[in-house]
């Protein structure tokens, strides 16, 4: 790859369009996120492991939440509150970072939405259907004739299109967290909104223009932070409200645009981690906290995290996230002796990983392979540096 001179500190007006075709300059003075990605074929070496790790940490947290003995949950919630509420936002900022790469490579709303649809809907449809038609009838306290004819049964299928319904008739009524079949589904609507807004940004070309996107993002950050500080807009309860985790997705987009100017340094990571913990513990700073949280998340993805062969045979993170909650609830319902969270987790994790592997190899991976048939073959854009002479995109205003 051609090395361009290290650019001066960039301003909004001086920066070019940040499409995937305008590969950022590799800095000589420090290793940036982009430097690490270029050394690893365009991806962070730890992203796969990070997604798995985040998913398993959420499984652990939900084990604490759903176990009959609540002492473990009370301890974790009381002492590690900032970390717990950051888990889902970390998923969203990581998703924003990764999805932006896909969007800028394809530069097509149709292709982008097709990719997202093939990734999300097939496994989701199977999970929702299996819960409604197999798990529900087995676990319900109602006669089956009544179960299959209630409005609640039919409305549960709305989860497939993002109309979130967490209850099935007569299911899990006596669990410590009663009635909730799959609490993980609450993130579906924010996720769909992220993809739709991203599609709109692509259609308007705003997401291709680093300067204009950054200016818009900073203006939104200022407005949301003021609303948060003055009116409590976005303050978390047990979890962040949907609008906050959507914002973190767009923080991930900003990080992708500026990846060539963001150092990948352990001291900066330690500072960002401390800032994130401090900001997340203070009311009025939940939006500003996206900056250090996003840095910590992406930095972790740039590390060569330990590889576990069993978990590296596919992208199991989505299946783990999607399937674990009904598995935990079922175990609590069927085995009352699983009172402590660690017993519940010990029994649940092998089941969750096994079913997630089946979901990946039988549903998710075959679905993703359909994109070769559904969409015309994409011609990768020519890779050029934004500062490279002769690149027409370098003359486009940010």
C-alpha positions in Angstrom: 0.0 0.0 0.0 1.2 3.5 -0.8 2.1 5.5 2.3 1.0 9.1 2.2 2.6 11.9 4.2 1.1 12.3 7.7 -1.7 14.9 7.4 -2.1 17.9 9.6 -4.8 18.0 12.2 -8.0 17.7 10.2 -10.9 20.1 10.2 -14.4 19.6 9.0 -14.0 21.6 5.9 -10.6 20.1 5.0 -11.6 16.4 5.3 -12.7 14.4 2.3 -15.6 12.0 1.9 -14.9 9.0 4.1 -16.2 6.2 2.0 -14.5 2.9 2.0 -13.0 3.9 -1.3 -11.0 6.6 0.5 -8.8 4.6 2.7 -7.4 6.8 5.5 -3.8 7.7 5.8 -1.6 5.5 7.9 0.0 7.7 10.5 3.8 7.4 11.2 3.7 8.7 14.7 1.3 6.2 16.3 -0.6 3.0 15.6 -4.2 3.9 14.8 -7.2 1.7 14.7 -6.9 1.8 10.9 -3.3 0.7 11.1 -4.3 -2.4 13.1 -7.1 -3.1 10.7 -4.9 -2.8 7.6 -2.4 -5.3 9.2 -5.3 -7.7 9.7 -7.0 -7.7 6.3 -9.3 -4.8 7.1 -10.8 -6.1 10.4 -9.9 -5.9 14.0 -8.3 -9.2 15.1 -10.4 -9.3 18.3 -13.8 -8.4 17.0 -15.1 -12.0 16.8 -13.9 -12.9 20.3 -15.2 -9.6 21.6 -18.7 -10.3 20.3 -18.7 -13.8 21.9 -17.3 -12.4 25.2 -20.0 -9.7 25.3 -22.7 -12.2 24.6 -21.5 -14.6 27.3 -21.2 -11.7 29.9 -24.9 -10.9 29.1 -25.7 -14.6 29.7 -24.0 -14.4 33.0 -25.8 -11.3 34.0 -29.2 -12.8 33.1 -28.3 -15.9 35.1 -27.9 -13.6 38.1 -31.2 -11.9 37.2 -33.2 -15.0 36.7 -31.9 -17.3 39.5 -34.2 -17.8 42.5 -31.4 -16.7 44.9 -31.1 -12.9 44.2 -28.1 -12.3 46.4 -25.6 -12.5 43.5 -27.7 -10.1 41.4 -28.0 -7.6 44.2 -24.2 -7.7 44.7 -23.4 -7.2 41.0 -26.0 -4.5 40.5 -24.8 -2.7 43.6 -21.1 -2.8 42.8 -20.8 -3.0 39.0 -23.8 -1.0 37.9 -21.8 1.1 35.3 -20.4 -2.0 33.6 -23.8 -3.8 33.5 -25.7 -0.9 31.9 -22.9 -0.5 29.4 -23.1 -4.0 28.0 -25.9 -3.4 25.4 -24.5 0.0 24.4 -21.2 -1.7 23.8 -22.9 -4.1 21.4 -24.5 -1.2 19.6 -21.4 1.0 19.2 -19.5 -2.1 18.0 -22.3 -2.8 15.5 -22.2 0.8 14.3 -18.5 0.5 13.8 -18.6 -2.8 11.9 -21.8 -2.0 9.9 -20.4 1.2 8.6 -17.6 -0.6 6.9 -20.2 -2.8 5.1 -22.3 0.2 4.2 -19.3 2.2 2.8 -18.1 -0.8 0.8 -21.5 -1.5 -0.8 -22.6 2.1 -1.2 -26.1 0.7 -1.9 -29.2 1.0 0.3 -30.6 -2.1 -1.3 -27.5 -4.2 -0.7 -27.1 -2.9 2.9 -30.7 -3.7 3.9 -30.6 -7.1 2.2 -27.4 -8.0 4.1 -28.9 -6.8 7.4 -32.2 -8.7 6.7 -30.4 -11.9 5.9 -28.3 -11.6 9.1 -31.2 -10.8 11.4 -34.5 -12.2 10.3 -34.0 -15.9 9.6 -32.7 -16.9 13.0 -35.1 -14.5 14.7 -38.1 -16.1 12.9 -37.0 -19.6 13.8 -36.4 -18.6 17.5 -39.8 -16.9 17.8 -41.6 -19.8 16.1 -39.9 -22.5 18.2 -40.8 -20.6 21.4 -44.4 -20.2 20.4 -45.0 -23.6 19.0 -42.7 -25.9 21.1 -41.5 -24.2 24.3 -44.8 -22.4 25.0 -47.1 -25.5 24.8 -44.6 -27.5 26.9 -44.3 -24.8 29.6 -47.8 -23.3 29.7 -50.1 -23.8 32.6 -53.1 -23.4 30.3 -55.0 -26.1 28.4 -53.5 -26.3 24.9 -56.8 -25.4 23.2 -56.8 -22.2 25.2 -53.1 -21.6 24.7 -53.3 -21.8 20.9 -56.4 -19.6 20.6 -55.4 -16.6 22.8 -54.5 -13.2 21.3 -51.3 -13.3 23.2 -50.1 -16.4 21.3 -50.7 -14.8 17.9 -49.2 -11.5 18.9 -46.0 -13.2 19.9 -45.1 -13.7 16.2 -44.9 -9.9 15.9 -41.4 -10.2 17.3 -40.3 -11.4 13.9 -40.9 -7.9 12.5 -39.9 -6.0 15.6 -43.3 -5.7 17.3 -41.9 -6.8 20.6 -44.0 -9.1 22.8 -42.2 -10.9 25.6 -45.1 -13.0 27.0 -46.8 -16.2 25.9 -50.0 -17.3 27.6 -49.5 -19.1 30.8 -45.7 -19.5 30.4 -43.3 -19.1 33.3 -45.9 -17.6 35.6 -44.1 -18.9 38.8 -40.5 -18.0 37.8 -38.7 -15.3 39.9 -39.0 -13.1 36.8 -42.5 -14.2 35.8 -44.1 -14.3 32.3 -41.0 -13.1 30.4 -40.1 -15.6 27.7 -37.3 -13.8 26.0 -36.2 -10.5 27.7 -33.4 -10.0 25.1 -36.0 -9.1 22.4 -36.3 -5.6 23.8 -33.3 -4.5 21.7 -35.0 -5.5 18.4 -36.8 -2.2 17.8 -33.7 0.0 18.5 -31.6 -2.3 16.2 -34.2 -2.0 13.4 -34.3 1.8 13.9 -30.5 1.9 13.6 -30.5 0.1 10.3 -33.3 2.2 8.9 -31.6 5.5 9.9 -28.4 4.2 8.5 -30.2 3.5 5.2 -31.5 7.0 5.2 -28.0 8.4 5.8 -26.8 6.3 2.9 -29.6 7.5 0.6 -28.8 11.1 1.5 -25.0 10.4 1.1 -24.4 12.0 4.5 -22.8 8.9 5.9 -20.2 9.0 3.1 -19.1 12.5 4.1 -16.9 12.3 7.2 -16.9 16.1 7.9 -20.7 16.6 7.5 -21.5 13.4 9.4 -19.2 14.5 12.2 -20.7 18.0 12.4 -24.2 16.5 12.6 -23.2 14.0 15.2 -21.5 16.6 17.4 -24.6 18.9 17.1 -26.8 16.0 18.1 -24.5 15.2 21.0 -24.6 18.7 22.3 -28.4 18.8 22.1 -28.9 15.4 23.7 -26.4 16.2 26.4 -28.1 19.5 27.3 -31.5 17.7 27.3 -30.0 15.0 29.5 -28.5 17.4 32.0 -31.5 19.8 32.2 -34.4 17.4 31.9 -33.0 13.9 32.6 -33.7 12.8 29.0 -32.0 9.5 28.5 -31.2 8.8 32.1 -31.0 5.0 32.7 -33.1 3.0 35.1 -32.2 -0.7 35.2 -31.2 -0.2 31.5 -30.6 2.6 29.1 -33.7 3.7 27.2 -33.8 2.8 23.5 -32.9 6.3 22.3 -29.6 6.1 24.2 -28.4 2.8 22.7 -29.4 4.0 19.2 -27.1 7.0 19.8 -24.3 4.7 20.7 -24.7 3.0 17.4 -24.0 6.3 15.7 -21.0 6.9 18.0 -19.7 3.7 16.5 -20.2 5.2 13.0 -18.2 8.2 14.0 -15.4 6.1 15.4 -15.2 4.2 12.1 -14.9 7.4 10.1 -12.0 8.6 12.3 -10.3 5.3 12.8 -7.1 6.6 11.1 -6.7 9.4 13.6 -7.6 7.4 16.8 -4.5 5.9 18.5 -4.7 2.3 19.6 -2.8 2.7 22.9 -3.2 0.9 26.2 -2.8 4.1 28.3 -5.5 5.8 26.3 -7.7 2.7 26.9 -7.1 2.9 30.6 -8.0 6.6 30.6 -11.1 6.0 28.6 -12.1 3.1 30.9 -11.8 5.4 33.9 -13.8 8.1 32.2 -16.5 5.7 31.1 -16.9 4.4 34.7 -17.1 8.0 36.0 -19.5 9.3 33.4 -21.8 6.4 33.6 -22.1 6.9 37.4 -23.2 10.5 36.9 -26.6 11.7 35.8 -26.5 14.0 32.7 -23.4 12.4 31.1 -24.9 9.3 29.4 -24.4 10.6 25.9 -20.9 12.0 26.5 -20.0 8.6 28.0 -20.4 7.2 24.5 -17.0 8.6 23.5 -14.9 6.6 26.1 -17.2 3.6 25.9 -16.9 3.4 22.1 -13.1 3.8 22.4 -12.8 1.0 24.9 -15.1 -1.3 22.8 -13.2 -0.8 19.6 -9.8 -0.9 21.2 -10.7 -4.3 22.7 -11.6 -5.4 19.1 -8.1 -4.4 18.0 -6.4 -6.8 20.4 -5.5 -10.3 19.6 -7.8 -11.8 22.2 -7.5 -15.5 23.1 -9.1 -17.8 20.6 -11.3 -20.7 21.8 -11.5 -23.2 19.0 -15.0 -24.4 19.9 -16.3 -20.8 19.6 -14.3 -19.9 16.5 -16.1 -22.1 14.0 -18.7 -19.6 13.3 -20.3 -16.3 14.4 -22.2 -17.6 17.4 -22.7 -14.3 19.2 -26.1 -13.5 17.7 -27.4 -17.0 18.5 -26.1 -16.8 22.0 -27.8 -13.5 22.5 -31.0 -14.5 20.9 -31.4 -18.0 22.5 -30.1 -17.8 26.0 -33.0 -16.1 27.8 -35.7 -18.7 27.1 -33.1 -21.4 27.9 -32.4 -19.9 31.3 -36.1 -19.4 32.1 -36.9 -23.0 31.1 -34.1 -24.3 33.3 -35.4 -22.3 36.3 -38.9 -23.5 35.6 -38.0 -27.2 35.2 -35.3 -27.5 37.9 -36.1 -25.7 41.1 -32.9 -26.9 42.7 -31.0 -24.5 40.4 -31.3 -21.7 43.0 -27.9 -20.1 42.6 -26.8 -18.2 39.5 -23.6 -20.2 39.0 -25.4 -23.5 38.9 -27.9 -22.1 36.5 -25.0 -20.7 34.3 -23.0 -23.9 34.5 -25.9 -25.9 33.1 -27.1 -23.2 30.6 -23.9 -22.3 28.8 -23.3 -25.7 27.1 -26.9 -25.7 25.9 -26.8 -22.1 24.7 -23.5 -22.7 22.8 -24.7 -25.9 21.2 -28.0 -24.4 20.1 -26.2 -21.3 18.9 -23.9 -23.4 16.8 -26.9 -25.2 15.3 -28.4 -21.8 14.5 -25.3 -20.6 12.8 -24.6 -23.7 10.7 -28.2 -24.6 9.8 -29.9 -21.2 9.6 -27.7 -18.1 9.8 -24.8 -19.1 7.5 -27.0 -20.6 4.8 -29.1 -17.5 4.9 -26.1 -15.3 4.4 -25.0 -17.3 1.5 -28.3 -16.4 -0.3 -27.0 -12.8 -0.8 -24.9 -14.2 -3.7 -28.1 -15.3 -5.5 -30.3 -12.4 -4.5 -28.0 -9.5 -5.2 -25.8 -8.7 -8.2 -22.1 -9.2 -7.7 -20.6 -6.1 -6.1 -17.4 -4.7 -7.7 -15.1 -3.4 -4.9 -14.2 0.2 -5.3 -10.6 1.1 -6.0 -8.7 1.7 -2.8 -7.1 5.1 -2.7 -6.0 7.4 0.1 -8.0 10.5 0.6 -4.8 12.5 0.5 -3.4 10.6 -2.5 -2.9 12.9 -5.6 -5.5 12.3 -8.3 -8.2 11.0 -6.0 -11.4 12.9 -7.1 -13.0 12.2 -3.7 -10.3 14.2 -2.0 -11.9 17.3 -3.5 -15.3 16.6 -2.2 -16.1 18.8 0.8 -16.6 17.0 4.1 
